[in-house]
């Protein structure tokens, strides 16, 4: 016997009241590309824009999850409502998140004022899935004061966390070579705060020097990027990190840049969604439109070049 689906108005009402199950259900709908999920976001969108969204990025093993748990604990000590969105590598078989909710942030999982969700990147080149910002918007609508987005890793194609967060925190660790890799990948251009975690390890001073040198090589910035040394497991440096995140947000607001940044982020989301949907439409046309198959045959026979074929496809979609 089929399970009755919750009506959209009821789900929206429960989500606005802070119901964790309603929020989880709403995110699942969006993640599954269910039309009801997008309708829900559309209905709730005017109720968003209140949460502070912080992106946490960095290479695997840098201690992002441990540091994130400390940040959540700090926020809860101030009675703030918190949501965490961890974007994990996708399973090649199920397209689900390989790292589950219960593995991360164990100490906060049962806290009724903390909502934790893992989301599969599903092969997104930027390390964030198409539904990430939609999930963050739903968390915002549910009354969360702080929304933390933790990304898969860091690299050339994983810098789009900057398009989802008010403040971006880059987490590195000493002696791993990740700071050099981040420099090469251009990642040093995206953070608002840089953390050297596991700062008690040998090489911490050298890592800080490398980061400072890299920052001087980049384009001019309106604000210096602070570097914070932490030991996430012991909590050392976490208070300073919280202060630096708060200072960045206060600076954005004071300079009138918060709304400008969010406008840019949302514009990027609109373009990203449009591009993803256009791609899916084109892929479906491969099976449904013999003329597309014929065009690709022409490319394979080297009678039409790929760029010209792409232009022809775009013209047909307009």
C-alpha positions as CSV (number, residue, x, y, z in Angstrom):
1,X,0.0,0.0,0.0
2,X,1.6,3.3,-1.0
3,X,2.6,5.8,1.7
4,X,0.7,9.0,1.7
5,X,2.8,12.0,0.9
6,X,2.7,15.0,3.2
7,X,1.0,18.0,1.5
8,X,3.2,20.8,0.5
9,X,1.5,23.5,2.7
10,X,1.8,21.2,5.7
11,X,5.4,20.4,5.0
12,X,6.2,24.1,4.6
13,X,4.4,24.9,7.9
14,X,6.3,22.3,9.8
15,X,9.6,23.3,8.3
16,X,9.1,27.0,9.2
17,X,8.4,25.8,12.7
18,X,11.8,24.1,12.9
19,X,10.7,20.5,12.5
20,X,13.8,18.5,11.7
21,X,12.0,15.7,10.0
22,X,10.2,18.2,7.7
23,X,13.5,19.8,6.9
24,X,15.1,16.4,6.1
25,X,12.1,15.5,3.9
26,X,12.3,18.8,2.0
27,X,16.0,18.4,1.3
28,X,15.4,14.9,0.0
29,X,12.8,16.2,-2.4
30,X,15.2,18.8,-3.8
31,X,18.1,16.4,-3.9
32,X,16.0,13.9,-5.9
33,X,15.0,16.7,-8.3
34,X,11.3,16.2,-7.3
35,X,9.1,19.0,-8.6
36,X,7.5,19.3,-5.2
37,X,10.9,20.1,-3.7
38,X,11.5,23.0,-6.1
39,X,7.9,24.2,-5.5
40,X,8.7,24.2,-1.7
41,X,11.8,26.2,-2.2
42,X,9.8,28.6,-4.3
43,X,7.2,29.0,-1.6
44,X,9.8,29.5,1.2
45,X,12.3,31.6,-0.6
46,X,10.9,34.9,0.7
47,X,11.6,33.6,4.2
48,X,15.3,33.2,3.6
49,X,18.3,35.4,3.9
50,X,18.6,35.4,7.7
51,X,21.2,32.7,8.4
52,X,25.0,33.3,8.4
53,X,26.4,30.8,5.9
54,X,30.0,29.7,6.4
55,X,31.8,27.5,3.9
56,X,34.5,25.1,5.2
57,X,36.9,23.8,2.6
58,X,40.3,22.1,2.5
59,X,42.0,18.8,1.6
60,X,41.1,15.5,3.1
61,X,42.8,14.9,6.4
62,X,43.1,18.5,7.3
63,X,40.6,18.1,10.2
64,X,37.7,20.0,8.7
65,X,35.0,17.8,10.3
66,X,36.7,18.0,13.8
67,X,37.1,21.7,13.4
68,X,33.5,22.0,12.3
69,X,32.3,20.0,15.3
70,X,34.1,22.6,17.5
71,X,32.5,25.5,15.7
72,X,29.1,23.9,16.2
73,X,29.8,23.4,19.9
74,X,30.8,27.1,20.1
75,X,27.6,28.2,18.4
76,X,25.4,26.0,20.6
77,X,27.0,27.5,23.7
78,X,25.6,30.8,22.5
79,X,22.1,29.2,22.0
80,X,22.2,29.5,18.3
81,X,20.3,27.2,16.0
82,X,22.7,25.3,13.7
83,X,22.6,23.3,10.5
84,X,25.5,21.5,8.9
85,X,25.6,20.4,5.2
86,X,28.5,18.0,4.5
87,X,29.0,17.5,0.7
88,X,30.6,14.1,0.3
89,X,32.0,12.1,-2.6
90,X,29.3,10.2,-4.4
91,X,29.1,6.5,-4.4
92,X,29.7,5.3,-8.0
93,X,26.9,2.7,-7.5
94,X,24.1,4.5,-5.6
95,X,25.0,8.2,-6.1
96,X,24.5,8.6,-2.4
97,X,26.9,10.1,0.1
98,X,29.7,7.7,1.2
99,X,30.1,9.4,4.5
100,X,26.9,9.5,6.5
101,X,25.4,11.8,9.1
102,X,26.3,9.6,12.1
103,X,30.0,9.5,11.2
104,X,30.4,13.2,11.4
105,X,29.7,15.4,14.4
106,X,28.7,12.5,16.7
107,X,28.6,14.7,19.8
108,X,25.9,17.0,18.2
109,X,23.8,14.4,16.4
110,X,21.1,14.1,19.1
111,X,21.0,17.9,19.8
112,X,17.5,19.0,18.8
113,X,18.9,22.4,17.9
114,X,21.5,21.0,15.4
115,X,20.5,19.6,12.0
116,X,23.2,17.5,10.2
117,X,22.9,16.4,6.6
118,X,25.3,14.7,4.2
119,X,24.7,15.3,0.5
120,X,26.4,13.6,-2.4
121,X,28.4,15.7,-4.8
122,X,27.1,13.4,-7.6
123,X,30.0,14.2,-9.8
124,X,29.7,17.9,-9.6
125,X,32.9,19.4,-10.9
126,X,32.9,22.1,-8.2
127,X,32.6,19.6,-5.4
128,X,29.2,20.8,-4.5
129,X,26.0,19.3,-5.8
130,X,23.4,21.2,-7.9
131,X,21.0,21.1,-4.9
132,X,23.5,22.4,-2.3
133,X,22.3,26.0,-2.3
134,X,18.7,24.9,-2.3
135,X,19.3,22.8,0.8
136,X,21.0,25.8,2.5
137,X,18.0,27.9,1.7
138,X,15.7,25.4,3.3
139,X,17.9,25.3,6.4
140,X,17.8,29.1,6.5
141,X,14.0,29.0,6.2
142,X,13.8,26.5,9.0
143,X,15.2,29.2,11.4
144,X,18.8,28.2,11.6
145,X,21.1,31.0,12.7
146,X,24.3,29.4,11.3
147,X,24.6,27.2,8.3
148,X,27.9,25.5,7.8
149,X,28.7,23.9,4.4
150,X,31.6,21.5,4.4
151,X,33.0,20.5,1.0
152,X,34.6,17.4,-0.4
153,X,38.1,18.7,-0.6
154,X,40.0,21.5,-2.3
155,X,41.5,21.8,-5.8
156,X,41.2,23.4,-9.2
157,X,37.5,22.5,-9.6
158,X,36.4,22.7,-6.0
159,X,36.4,26.4,-5.4
160,X,32.7,27.0,-6.0
161,X,32.0,27.0,-2.2
162,X,32.7,30.7,-2.6
163,X,29.4,30.9,-4.6
164,X,27.4,29.4,-1.7
165,X,28.8,31.1,1.5
166,X,29.0,34.5,3.1
167,X,32.4,33.6,4.6
168,X,34.8,31.0,3.3
169,X,37.2,29.2,5.6
170,X,40.1,27.3,4.1
171,X,41.6,24.6,6.4
172,X,45.2,23.4,5.8
173,X,47.6,21.3,7.8
174,X,51.4,21.5,8.2
175,X,53.8,19.2,6.4
176,X,51.4,17.8,3.9
177,X,52.2,19.9,0.8
178,X,48.5,20.9,0.6
179,X,49.4,24.6,1.0
180,X,51.6,24.4,-2.1
181,X,48.8,22.5,-3.9
182,X,46.3,25.1,-2.9
183,X,48.6,27.9,-4.2
184,X,49.0,26.1,-7.5
185,X,45.2,25.6,-7.8
186,X,44.4,29.2,-7.2
187,X,42.5,28.3,-4.1
188,X,44.3,31.1,-2.1
189,X,42.1,33.6,-3.9
190,X,38.8,32.3,-2.3
191,X,39.2,32.2,1.5
192,X,38.2,35.0,3.8
193,X,39.9,33.2,6.7
194,X,42.7,30.6,6.6
195,X,43.2,28.0,9.3
196,X,46.4,26.0,9.9
197,X,45.0,23.1,11.8
198,X,47.1,20.6,13.8
199,X,49.3,23.5,14.5
200,X,51.3,21.6,17.1
201,X,52.8,19.5,14.3
202,X,56.3,20.2,13.0
203,X,56.2,22.5,10.0
204,X,53.4,24.8,11.2
205,X,55.6,27.9,11.1
206,X,56.8,27.0,7.6
207,X,53.2,26.5,6.4
208,X,52.2,29.9,7.8
209,X,55.1,31.5,5.9
210,X,54.1,29.7,2.7
211,X,50.6,30.9,3.0
212,X,51.6,34.5,3.7
213,X,53.9,34.5,0.7
214,X,51.2,33.1,-1.5
215,X,48.7,35.8,-0.4
216,X,51.2,38.5,-1.4
217,X,51.4,37.0,-4.9
218,X,47.7,37.0,-5.5
219,X,45.5,39.9,-6.7
220,X,45.0,42.9,-4.3
221,X,42.3,42.3,-1.8
222,X,40.1,44.8,0.0
223,X,40.8,43.1,3.3
224,X,43.8,41.1,4.7
225,X,43.1,37.4,5.1
226,X,43.7,36.4,8.7
227,X,45.6,33.1,9.4
228,X,44.5,31.2,12.5
229,X,46.4,28.4,14.1
230,X,44.2,25.7,15.7
231,X,44.2,22.3,17.3
232,X,40.7,21.2,16.6
233,X,40.7,18.2,18.8
234,X,41.7,20.2,21.9
235,X,39.8,23.3,20.9
236,X,42.8,25.5,20.9
237,X,42.4,28.4,18.6
238,X,38.7,27.8,18.0
239,X,37.7,31.0,19.9
240,X,40.0,33.0,17.7
241,X,38.6,31.4,14.6
242,X,35.0,32.3,15.7
243,X,36.1,35.9,16.3
244,X,37.7,36.1,12.8
245,X,34.6,34.7,11.1
246,X,32.5,37.2,13.0
247,X,34.8,40.0,12.1
248,X,34.6,39.2,8.4
249,X,30.8,39.2,8.6
250,X,30.8,42.5,10.4
251,X,33.1,43.9,7.8
252,X,30.8,42.7,5.0
253,X,27.8,44.3,6.6
254,X,29.7,47.5,7.5
255,X,31.0,47.9,3.9
256,X,27.6,47.1,2.4
257,X,29.1,44.0,0.7
258,X,27.0,41.2,2.2
259,X,24.1,41.8,-0.1
260,X,26.5,42.3,-3.0
261,X,28.1,39.0,-2.3
262,X,24.8,37.2,-2.0
263,X,23.5,38.8,-5.2
264,X,26.6,37.4,-7.0
265,X,26.2,34.0,-5.4
266,X,22.5,33.8,-6.4
267,X,23.3,35.0,-9.9
268,X,25.8,32.2,-10.2
269,X,23.3,29.7,-8.9
270,X,20.7,30.8,-11.5
271,X,23.3,30.3,-14.3
272,X,24.4,27.0,-12.9
273,X,20.9,25.6,-12.6
274,X,20.1,26.8,-16.1
275,X,23.3,25.2,-17.5
276,X,22.6,21.9,-15.7
277,X,19.1,21.7,-16.9
278,X,20.1,22.6,-20.5
279,X,22.7,19.8,-20.4
280,X,20.0,17.3,-19.3
281,X,17.7,18.5,-22.0
282,X,20.4,18.1,-24.6
283,X,21.3,14.6,-23.3
284,X,17.6,13.6,-23.5
285,X,17.5,14.8,-27.1
286,X,20.2,12.3,-28.0
287,X,17.6,9.5,-27.7
288,X,14.6,11.4,-28.9
289,X,15.9,13.5,-31.8
290,X,17.4,11.6,-34.8
291,X,18.8,14.9,-36.1
292,X,21.0,15.2,-33.1
293,X,22.3,11.7,-33.6
294,X,22.9,12.6,-37.3
295,X,24.8,15.7,-36.2
296,X,27.1,13.7,-33.9
297,X,27.7,11.3,-36.7
298,X,28.9,14.2,-38.8
299,X,31.3,15.2,-36.0
300,X,32.6,11.6,-35.7
301,X,33.1,11.6,-39.5
302,X,35.0,14.9,-39.1
303,X,32.8,16.7,-41.5
304,X,31.6,19.1,-38.7
305,X,33.8,20.3,-35.9
306,X,32.7,20.0,-32.2
307,X,32.4,23.7,-31.7
308,X,30.2,24.2,-34.7
309,X,28.0,21.3,-33.7
310,X,27.6,22.7,-30.2
311,X,26.5,26.1,-31.7
312,X,23.9,24.2,-33.8
313,X,22.6,22.4,-30.7
314,X,22.3,25.7,-28.8
315,X,20.5,27.4,-31.7
316,X,17.9,24.6,-31.7
317,X,17.3,25.1,-27.9
318,X,16.7,28.8,-28.3
